[in-house]
Amino acid sequence: MKTINTIFCLLFFLVSSVTLPIYAQIASGVYFSTAKNTSHEVKLSDNYFTYSIYENSPAKFIKTLGGFYQVEDKQLVVLLEFNSNYAQDSIKQLSIPFEKNGNKLILEMKSKLQFKHAAKINQDLDGQWLFGIRGPDQGQERRGDSKARKTLKFLLDGRFQWIAYNTDTMKFHGTGGGSFSSKDGVYQENIAFFSKDDSRVGAELSFGYKIMGDDWHHQGNNSKGEPMYEIWMRRKK
């Protein structure tokens, strides 16, 4: 009997050690929670988290924050790279309790919010990109991850967001986001929030793109109608 009990305990330990980490993980993707006129949007890759809040009509940007995360004891522990409210709250790290209920994610922020997992959409340009240089590439020094001043683009499941920030000072310079498509060399954005100018919300912008190695060559006119040529570098962290 003692031998049987020992074997049972060993099997239980092995099953627990396999299943618990799996349970603790959260599926990557885009998650939405909408209350009245306010949208809460979360993007999660396997190691990066962004959270944005904005009002829809009339359009009004409220806040955004994000950074690298890991799961610890049913909490998302996020080391923030950016926080649009940093000048007011000085927050550099978050520990967010979470629960899962089917395809829904419950995050305990100031109150519990229930997020619905959006549909998976695989497209060209999915992933994280850091601004490198203004094109064309003539051997200029690139910004990328080596500089404290960064501009990140995070594209996932048909949603995009760019964020400009400084990792040394936590100074926030701006953000914008919404939906996107990228196919056959045409990249299109539909802006849902824009921190610097709410009147830009609803604008549709089209650009040409070309992927060359780990570079994204991005050409067209910006939201002010000015010509632009940017080279973005795929983030490898």
Stockholm file with secondary structure:
# STOCKHOLM 1.0

chainA/1-237         MKTINTIFCLLFFLVSSVTLPIYAQIASGVYFSTAKNTSHEVKLSDNYFTYSIYENSPAKFIKTLGGFYQVEDKQLVVLLEFNSNYAQDSIKQLSIPFEKNGNKLILEMKSKLQFKHAAKINQDLDGQWLFGIRGPDQGQERRGDSKARKTLKFLLDGRFQWIAYNTDTMKFHGTGGGSFSSKDGVYQENIAFFSKDDSRVGAELSFGYKIMGDDWHHQGNNSKGEPMYEIWMRRKK
#=GR chainA/1-237 SS CHHHHHHHHHHHHHHHHHHHHHHHCCCCEEEEEEETTEEEEEEECSSEEEEEEEETTTTEEEEEEEEEEEEETTEEEEEEEEETTHHHHCCCEEEEEEEEETTEEEEESSSEEEEEECCCCCCTTCEEEEEEEESSCSSCCCCTTTSSEEEEEEEETTEEEEEEEETTTCCEEEEEEEEEEEETTEEEEEEEEESSCGGGTTCEEEEEEEEETTEEEEEEECTTSCEEEEEEEECCC
#=GC SS_cons         CHHHHHHHHHHHHHHHHHHHHHHHCCCCEEEEEEETTEEEEEEECSSEEEEEEEETTTTEEEEEEEEEEEEETTEEEEEEEEETTHHHHCCCEEEEEEEEETTEEEEESSSEEEEEECCCCCCTTCEEEEEEEESSCSSCCCCTTTSSEEEEEEEETTEEEEEEEETTTCCEEEEEEEEEEEETTEEEEEEEEESSCGGGTTCEEEEEEEEETTEEEEEEECTTSCEEEEEEEECCC
//
